[in-house]
């Protein structure tokens, strides 16, 4: 089974943390990490943070959280734009 990389978006609610989006960003560790590093946000977490992006690797079906950032609503929009653009480039202009 091959390694897969994902970015998930999680929202803090009154029930706890709820993941509401998951992007498959490929099987190439370096490309996936490059995409994640472009995202806007901060590693500084406080109780005020409500939005999180997690960088996840799955191998043999088991998830491993490699990194995370927290962000504002405006950064959420920008991050979704970055991910979509990078996935479009990967799927249409880069050879596997």
Backbone torsions as a table, in degrees:
resi	resn	phi	psi	omega
1	UNK	NA	132.8	-176.7
2	UNK	-86.1	158.9	178.4
3	UNK	-76.0	138.7	179.0
4	UNK	-127.8	149.6	-179.6
5	UNK	-121.2	139.9	-178.1
6	UNK	-135.5	155.6	166.0
7	UNK	-119.9	125.5	177.4
8	UNK	-112.4	151.2	176.5
9	UNK	-113.8	129.0	-176.7
10	UNK	-124.7	141.5	-179.7
11	UNK	-117.6	133.8	175.2
12	UNK	-83.7	123.3	-179.4
13	UNK	-122.2	179.3	176.5
14	UNK	-66.1	-19.3	177.7
15	UNK	-87.8	-14.4	-175.4
16	UNK	127.0	-157.8	179.7
17	UNK	-84.1	129.3	-178.5
18	UNK	-125.6	115.9	175.2
19	UNK	-75.5	134.5	-178.7
20	UNK	-128.7	-1.8	176.2
21	UNK	-153.0	147.2	179.9
22	UNK	-144.3	122.6	178.1
23	UNK	-107.3	125.6	170.1
24	UNK	-81.0	120.3	-176.5
25	UNK	-113.4	17.6	169.8
26	UNK	110.8	-173.5	-177.9
27	UNK	-110.0	-7.0	-178.1
28	UNK	-91.8	113.3	-177.3
29	UNK	-56.6	-44.4	-176.1
30	UNK	-68.5	-40.6	178.3
31	UNK	-67.2	-43.7	180.0
32	UNK	-62.7	-44.0	179.3
33	UNK	-65.5	-37.5	177.4
34	UNK	-60.8	-41.9	178.1
35	UNK	-64.3	-47.5	-178.1
36	UNK	-61.8	-39.0	-179.0
37	UNK	-66.0	-19.8	178.2
38	UNK	-78.2	-16.6	-174.5
39	UNK	-68.7	146.5	179.9
40	UNK	-88.6	139.9	178.7
41	UNK	152.9	-163.6	-173.9
42	UNK	-141.6	149.7	172.9
43	UNK	-87.7	-8.3	179.3
44	UNK	-80.2	112.8	-175.7
45	UNK	-104.9	138.1	172.7
46	UNK	-138.7	174.8	179.9
47	UNK	-67.5	-15.7	179.9
48	UNK	-77.5	-20.2	-177.7
49	UNK	-68.9	137.1	179.1
50	UNK	-125.2	-14.7	-178.7
51	UNK	-119.7	133.7	-178.1
52	UNK	-133.9	142.9	169.9
53	UNK	-113.0	125.5	177.8
54	UNK	-110.3	137.4	175.2
55	UNK	-101.7	113.8	-170.2
56	UNK	-122.3	136.6	173.2
57	UNK	-109.7	135.5	172.9
58	UNK	-120.2	132.0	176.5
59	UNK	-135.2	127.5	-175.1
60	UNK	55.8	34.9	177.3
61	UNK	79.5	-1.6	-178.0
62	UNK	-99.7	124.8	-178.9
63	UNK	-82.7	144.9	174.7
64	UNK	-135.1	120.2	179.4
65	UNK	-78.2	114.6	-177.5
66	UNK	-89.8	-31.3	-177.0
67	UNK	-165.6	167.3	175.4
68	UNK	-156.0	159.0	170.0
69	UNK	-138.4	159.5	171.3
70	UNK	-112.4	152.7	-175.1
71	UNK	-149.2	169.2	175.7
72	UNK	-88.7	172.7	177.4
73	UNK	-62.7	-40.8	177.3
74	UNK	-64.9	-39.2	177.1
75	UNK	-67.9	-33.3	175.6
76	UNK	-57.4	-47.4	179.7
77	UNK	-61.9	-45.1	179.4
78	UNK	-63.9	-40.8	-179.6
79	UNK	-65.2	-39.2	176.6
80	UNK	-64.0	-37.5	176.6
81	UNK	-64.0	-45.0	-179.9
82	UNK	-61.7	-48.4	-178.8
83	UNK	-61.0	-46.9	-179.4
84	UNK	-60.7	-45.4	178.8
85	UNK	-60.9	-47.0	-177.7
86	UNK	-66.8	-37.6	176.9
87	UNK	-67.7	-38.0	175.9
88	UNK	-60.5	-46.3	178.7
89	UNK	-61.4	-47.2	-179.1
90	UNK	-59.7	-43.4	-175.8
91	UNK	-76.2	-25.0	-173.1
92	UNK	-111.7	-21.6	-173.3
93	UNK	-126.0	-10.9	-179.4
94	UNK	-108.7	138.8	177.8
95	UNK	-88.6	148.6	-178.2
96	UNK	-85.0	NA	NA
